[in-house]
Amino acid sequence: MIKKSLEESVLLLKQLRTEMHDKMDNSQLENLDSVIRQLEVAQSQSQILELLGKALSSIPWIYKIIEHLSLLP
């Protein structure tokens, strides 16, 4: 079950990367690519969740949402 969810998550991140490539700078794209590669070999659920968080924070508008939410009381 986790493996299937992970495979779907990686596929979605790859699709998102393709759609967002012109809206992200090279360092953000490299970070997202690195996270995708790490997710493809991740072993533990905690590692997967941490990597998904990194992937989402590397996407500019998602990063801004996370940053805004972290400032709320």
Rosetta blueprint (number, residue, H / E / L):
1 M L
2 I H
3 K H
4 K H
5 S H
6 L H
7 E H
8 E H
9 S H
10 V H
11 L H
12 L H
13 L H
14 K H
15 Q H
16 L H
17 R H
18 T H
19 E H
20 M H
21 H H
22 D H
23 K H
24 M L
25 D L
26 N H
27 S H
28 Q H
29 L H
30 E H
31 N H
32 L H
33 D H
34 S H
35 V H
36 I H
37 R H
38 Q H
39 L H
40 E H
41 V H
42 A L
43 Q L
44 S L
45 Q H
46 S H
47 Q H
48 I H
49 L H
50 E H
51 L H
52 L H
53 G H
54 K H
55 A H
56 L H
57 S H
58 S L
59 I L
60 P H
61 W H
62 I H
63 Y H
64 K H
65 I H
66 I H
67 E H
68 H H
69 L H
70 S H
71 L L
72 L L
73 P L
